[in-house]
Amino acid sequence: MRKIKCMIEARMGSTRLPGKSMKFLDKKFRLIDFVIINALKSKFITKKNIYLLTSKKKNNKVLIDHVKKNYKINIIAGSDSNVFSRYLYFKRFKKFSFLRLTADNPLVDPYLIDNFIKFFKKSKIDYLTTRAMEHSKNWKIKSDYPKGISAEIFKSEKLFENERKFNSKNFQSPTWFFFNKLFKAKIKKFRSFGKYKRLDRKSSFTVDNLKDYNSVINFIKKNNCTPGQNNIYNSKL
């Protein structure tokens, strides 16, 4: 059976909200804590197959030290501007599937992750996403989920066979070629299910700027959210 490797992309150099990965979302847990603990509560993810992908810039040291001390998971520090290059470390492994999460989205909970991975395993596809990519010229399908409920999973060999096509225009987005349909691959969106269907697509659970940050904090406080729980699914939607 094809193995899963979970990637969490995080860094401290956000221009709109500097240091956001280490900002507290409640009295105890930071944004990065929510992302890592949620992932580790998945039935498919352990400390052995989860990786923090960050950059070598000095401002990321506090993030790296925090993750090392509290989680002891795999850490790969690479280029700050070329996110795709961080994935090249994995070319040494046999065929597997990447689960891609980002530190902008602290409320992608384990219940969603488990169902997302199960669906991918059953489907004969190369790429699956919750968000679809309606902003792409080549994929007009609308997502069933609001911003911040974002996960992607894809076959490793499909990423690396297009290595030479990456350039400065798309280094920041490793899955750019999937959702722009620029090579032959079977792609699909992950439809909402259960209580997720009640979510307003116009709402947002991502943390991109100060306004987003305060909004997510208010949601967490209102719903008594803690990392590792099915926070969105069990919220007062």
N, C-alpha and C positions, 0 to 999 in steps of 0.2 A: 504494500500500500504506500502511496506517495506521502512523504513526510511533510510536515508544516514547519516553517521557520517564521517567527513573528518579528517584524521590524517596527520599532518605535522611533520615528524621526523627531529629534528635539534639539534645540539650541537656544542660546541666551541672547542672540543678536537681533531680535525683532526690532524693526524701526518704529512700528506703531505702538508696541507695548514691550519695551526693553525688559529682559529678564523674566518674561512671563512664565517660562517653564517652572521657575522656582517660587512663583507667587502663591500665597496661601489661598485656598478656596474655602476653608473653614479654620477653626482654631488649631487643628492638628495636621491636616493634610494639605500638601501643595498640589499644584496642577499636575506635575509629573507623577506624583504618588497615585492620583486617581487613575491616570492612564496605565501605569504599570500594574497596579493591584487589580484593576478590572481585567486586564489581559491574563494575569496569572490565575485568576479564578475560573478561566475557561477550562473545560475538560481537555482541550487539545494543547494547552500551553504550559510549559514548566520553565524553571530557571535555565534548563539546558538548551531550550530552543527559542528563547526570547533574546533579542538584541536591541540595545540602545544605539542608534546611529546618530552621531553628533559630529562636530567639527573640532579641529585641533586648535582653534583660536583660544587665547588665554581666558577670555570671559566665560568659557564653558567649563572651566576647572571646577567651579563650585557645583555645577550640575553633575559632573562626572563623579566628584568626591561623594556627593549625596547618594547617588545611585549605587556606587561601590559599597558604601557603608551600610545602607539599608536593605539592599536587594541582592547584591552579589550576582548580578546577571552579566551576560556578555556585553562588552562595550567596544564599539568600533568608532574611532575618531578619524575623520578624513577631511576632505576639502570643505571649506565653508560655502563656497559658491557652487560647487559641482556635487550635488546630492547623488546623482547617478553613480559617481565614482566610488561612493561608499559601498555600493552593492557589488562591486567587482571582486571583493573579498570572497564572495560566495561561489565564484566560478569553479573553485576547487572541489565542490561537492557534486554528487550525482543529482539527477533530476529530483526536484522537490517543488513545493509551492510556497511562495512568499505571501504572508499576511501582512499588509501594510497599514499601520496606524500612525497618526501624527499627534504631537503634544498640543495641538490646537483644540483637540476634541476630548475633554475629560470624561464625558458621559456616555461613551460607547461601552455599554455594560456587557458582562459575561454572557447573559442570556442571548443577546443579539449576536455576539461573536460565535457562540456555539451553533446557533441555527444557521448563521451565515456560512460557516465552515462545512457543516453537514450538507447544505444545499450544493456547495461547490463540489464536494466529494461525489455526490450522486450525479451531478451534471457532467456531460462530456463537453466541457468548455475550457477555454484558456484563460479567461479573465472575467471576474465578477466584481461588481461594485454596488454599494447602497445608493450612491449619489447620482448615478448616470452622469452624463456630461452634456447637458442641454446647451451649454455655452460653446460647445465644439461645433464647427461647421459641418462635421461629418456624422455627428451623433445627436439627433434632435430629441431623443427620448427623454421625457421628464422624470425626475426622481420622485419616489414616493415619500422620501424623508426630508426633513428640514436640514439646513446647514448644521454641521457639527455632529450629525449621526453619520459618520463617514468611515467606511472600511473598504479596502480593496484586497483581492486575493488573485494570484496569477501564477502560471507555471514559470519556473525559473528559466527554462531553456528558451522560452519565447522572448524573455527580456534580453538575454545575452546574444541571441542570434541577430539582434539589431544594434549591437554595441557600436558599430562603426557609424551609425546614423546619428548618434547623439552629438550635439554641438552646443555652443554657448546660448542658443535660443531655447533649448529644452533641458539643460543640465539640472535645473531645479525640480523637474517633474519626471521621475523615473518611469511613470506609466503613460507618458505623453503619447507614445505611439499606439497604445491600446485604444484610448478613448477618441483619438483622432482617426482611427481606422486606417493607418498608414502602412499596415502590413497584414498578411493573411492570418487572422486569429478569430476564434469563436468567442464573442463577448456577449455579456448579458447583464442586465440590472437585477438587483435583488429586491423583490417587491416587499412592501410592508406586510405585517401580519399581526394578528391579535390586537393588543392595545396600541401598538405603533400606528395602526390605521387612524387612530383618533388625533394624532399629532397634526397641527397646523403646518402645512408646508412652508408658510411664510415666516414661521418662528425660527429662532436660531439658538443653537447650543454650542457654537464655536467660540473660541477666544482669540480674537484678532486685534482688538483695541480695548481701550479702557471701558467704553460703553458695554461691549460684549462681556468683559470681565465682571463688571458689576451685575449684569443681567444673570450670568451663570451663578454667581454667589447668591443672589436672591432666590433663584430656583432651588439651589442646594439647601438653603436655609428653610425655605417653605416646605420642602418635601423630606427634610431630615435625611438627605442623601449621605451615604458613606461609600468610599471606594470598595469595590468587590461585591456590591449588591446590584440588583437589577433596578437601578434608580429611575430610568425613564419608564420602564415597563410598569413599575409599581407606584409611579407618581400620581398626583391628583390632576390628571389630564382633563 
